[in-house]
Amino acid sequence: MVCTTLKMDKEFVRKRMLRRRNSLSSEEVIDLSQKIEINLFSWKKFLNCNNILYYLSFGNEVRTDAMIARSLRLGKKVYVPRISKILEKMEVCEIKNLETKYILNSFGIREPCGANVKVVSPLKIDAVITPGLAFDELGGRIGFGRGYYDKLFLELTKRALRIGVAYDFQKVKPLHQDPWDNRVNNIITEIKA
């Protein structure tokens, strides 16, 4: 009974946050994403990272395309995820520019495609820009429940930063975390910390 209640709580938070996030206008998403980008790139610890894995935003998630472009202009190596259904995990794919070709995966999320896509070891990554539906102050995270980022975090080096980017309303009271859940180190929102 306890387990079911905790799962319901996670589902409740997922639905509530998805509903709230989906209510944002495209102008609000762009404005808030720009503020989040400014805060992220103002953080010296992040700027010291050279190999950055970004998620490719979809729906009303915090937009990452401008962050990706800015990182490339700064000479950083940029990577994006691709789901391997065979391995049931995310692959880390290097991209050299924004002209990379993409396809939509079965979740409706862009993924790099083509013969030139280079898959690299997660051990190369210094920072992972992580999506989520909700985050708590301790770095607890609720995503869509598929566990792809939790699995990826286990493959990173200890020094790799796990950074959640979210709208400030996505910060919530402490979340129940299951044993397989892995936390982020920091959460960056539009509110200047």
C-alpha positions as CSV (number, residue, x, y, z in Angstrom):
1,M,0.0,0.0,0.0
2,V,2.8,2.4,0.9
3,C,4.6,1.8,-2.4
4,T,1.4,2.5,-4.4
5,T,0.8,5.7,-2.5
6,L,4.4,6.9,-3.2
7,K,4.0,6.1,-6.9
8,M,0.7,8.0,-7.0
9,D,2.5,10.9,-5.4
10,K,5.1,10.9,-8.2
11,E,2.3,10.6,-10.8
12,F,0.4,13.5,-9.2
13,V,3.5,15.7,-9.3
14,R,4.2,14.6,-12.9
15,K,0.7,15.5,-14.0
16,R,0.6,18.8,-12.1
17,M,3.9,20.0,-13.4
18,L,3.2,18.9,-17.0
19,R,-0.1,20.7,-16.9
20,R,1.5,23.9,-15.4
21,R,4.4,23.7,-17.9
22,N,2.1,23.2,-20.9
23,S,0.1,26.3,-19.8
24,L,3.1,28.5,-20.7
25,S,2.8,30.6,-23.8
26,S,5.6,30.3,-26.4
27,E,6.7,33.8,-25.5
28,E,7.0,32.9,-21.8
29,V,9.0,29.7,-22.7
30,I,11.4,31.8,-24.8
31,D,11.7,34.6,-22.1
32,L,12.3,32.2,-19.2
33,S,14.7,30.0,-21.2
34,Q,16.8,33.1,-22.0
35,K,17.0,34.0,-18.3
36,I,17.9,30.4,-17.4
37,E,20.6,30.5,-20.1
38,I,22.0,33.8,-18.6
39,N,22.1,32.2,-15.1
40,L,23.7,29.0,-16.3
41,F,26.5,30.8,-18.3
42,S,27.1,33.2,-15.3
43,W,28.1,30.2,-13.2
44,K,31.9,29.9,-13.3
45,K,31.9,26.2,-12.4
46,F,29.8,25.4,-15.5
47,L,31.9,27.7,-17.7
48,N,35.0,25.6,-16.7
49,C,33.4,22.5,-18.3
50,N,34.5,21.6,-21.8
51,N,32.4,18.5,-22.7
52,I,28.7,19.3,-22.2
53,L,25.8,17.0,-22.8
54,Y,22.5,18.9,-23.5
55,Y,19.1,17.4,-23.9
56,L,17.2,18.5,-27.1
57,S,14.2,20.3,-25.8
58,F,10.6,19.5,-26.9
59,G,7.2,20.8,-26.0
60,N,7.5,23.6,-23.3
61,E,10.7,22.3,-21.8
62,V,13.4,24.9,-21.1
63,R,14.8,25.6,-24.6
64,T,18.4,24.4,-25.0
65,D,19.1,25.3,-28.7
66,A,20.6,28.7,-27.8
67,M,22.6,27.2,-25.0
68,I,24.0,24.6,-27.5
69,A,24.9,27.4,-30.0
70,R,26.5,29.5,-27.3
71,S,28.6,26.5,-26.1
72,L,29.8,25.8,-29.6
73,R,30.7,29.4,-30.1
74,L,32.7,29.2,-26.9
75,G,34.7,26.3,-28.3
76,K,33.1,23.7,-26.0
77,K,32.4,20.1,-27.2
78,V,28.7,19.5,-27.3
79,Y,26.9,16.2,-27.1
80,V,23.2,15.3,-27.2
81,P,21.5,12.0,-26.3
82,R,20.1,9.3,-28.5
83,I,18.0,6.4,-27.1
84,S,19.3,3.0,-27.8
85,K,16.3,0.7,-27.6
86,I,18.5,-2.4,-27.9
87,L,20.7,-1.3,-24.9
88,E,17.7,0.4,-23.1
89,K,19.8,3.5,-22.3
90,M,21.0,6.8,-23.8
91,E,23.9,7.1,-26.1
92,V,26.1,10.2,-26.0
93,C,26.4,11.7,-29.5
94,E,28.8,14.5,-30.4
95,I,27.5,17.3,-32.6
96,K,29.8,19.8,-34.3
97,N,27.2,22.4,-35.3
98,L,23.5,23.2,-35.4
99,E,23.2,21.8,-38.9
100,T,23.3,18.3,-37.6
101,K,20.4,16.2,-39.0
102,Y,17.8,15.0,-36.6
103,I,14.9,12.6,-36.6
104,L,12.0,12.3,-34.0
105,N,12.3,9.2,-31.8
106,S,9.2,7.3,-30.6
107,F,8.8,9.8,-27.8
108,G,8.7,12.8,-30.2
109,I,12.1,14.0,-29.2
110,R,14.8,15.0,-31.7
111,E,17.8,12.7,-32.0
112,P,20.9,13.0,-34.2
113,C,20.9,10.7,-37.2
114,G,23.1,9.8,-40.1
115,A,26.4,8.0,-40.7
116,N,28.5,10.9,-39.3
117,V,27.0,10.7,-35.8
118,K,29.9,9.9,-33.4
119,V,28.9,8.0,-30.2
120,V,31.3,8.6,-27.3
121,S,31.8,7.3,-23.8
122,P,29.8,9.1,-21.0
123,L,33.2,9.3,-19.2
124,K,34.1,12.2,-21.5
125,I,31.3,14.3,-20.1
126,D,32.0,17.2,-17.7
127,A,28.4,18.5,-17.3
128,V,24.9,17.1,-18.1
129,I,22.2,19.7,-18.7
130,T,19.2,17.6,-17.4
131,P,15.5,18.0,-18.0
132,G,12.9,17.2,-15.5
133,L,9.3,17.9,-14.5
134,A,10.1,18.7,-10.9
135,F,13.2,19.1,-8.7
136,D,13.7,19.5,-5.0
137,E,16.3,21.4,-3.0
138,L,18.3,18.2,-2.5
139,G,18.6,17.6,-6.2
140,G,15.8,15.0,-6.3
141,R,14.3,14.8,-9.7
142,I,11.1,13.6,-11.4
143,G,11.2,13.0,-15.1
144,F,8.9,11.0,-17.2
145,G,9.7,7.8,-15.3
146,R,11.7,5.9,-17.9
147,G,15.0,6.2,-16.0
148,Y,17.3,7.1,-18.9
149,Y,19.0,9.9,-17.0
150,D,19.3,7.8,-13.8
151,K,21.1,5.2,-15.8
152,L,23.3,7.8,-17.5
153,F,24.3,9.3,-14.2
154,L,25.7,6.0,-13.1
155,E,28.1,6.0,-16.1
156,L,29.5,9.5,-15.4
157,T,32.7,10.2,-13.5
158,K,32.3,11.6,-10.0
159,R,33.5,15.0,-11.1
160,A,30.8,15.4,-13.8
161,L,28.2,18.1,-13.0
162,R,24.6,17.0,-13.2
163,I,22.7,20.3,-13.7
164,G,18.9,20.5,-13.7
165,V,17.4,23.4,-15.7
166,A,13.8,24.2,-14.9
167,Y,11.3,27.0,-14.4
168,D,11.2,28.2,-10.9
169,F,7.7,26.8,-10.3
170,Q,9.2,23.3,-11.0
171,K,11.1,23.5,-7.7
172,V,9.0,21.6,-5.1
173,K,9.2,20.3,-1.5
174,P,11.3,17.2,-1.0
175,L,10.4,14.5,-3.4
176,H,10.3,10.8,-2.6
177,Q,13.3,9.2,-4.3
178,D,13.4,5.5,-5.1
179,P,16.7,3.6,-4.7
180,W,17.3,3.8,-8.5
181,D,16.8,7.6,-8.6
182,N,19.9,9.7,-9.0
183,R,20.1,13.4,-8.0
184,V,21.4,16.4,-9.8
185,N,24.1,18.6,-8.2
186,N,22.5,21.9,-9.0
187,I,19.2,23.4,-10.3
188,I,19.3,26.5,-12.5
189,T,16.1,28.5,-12.9
190,E,15.2,32.0,-14.2
191,I,15.6,33.3,-10.6
192,K,19.1,34.6,-9.9
193,A,20.5,32.6,-7.0
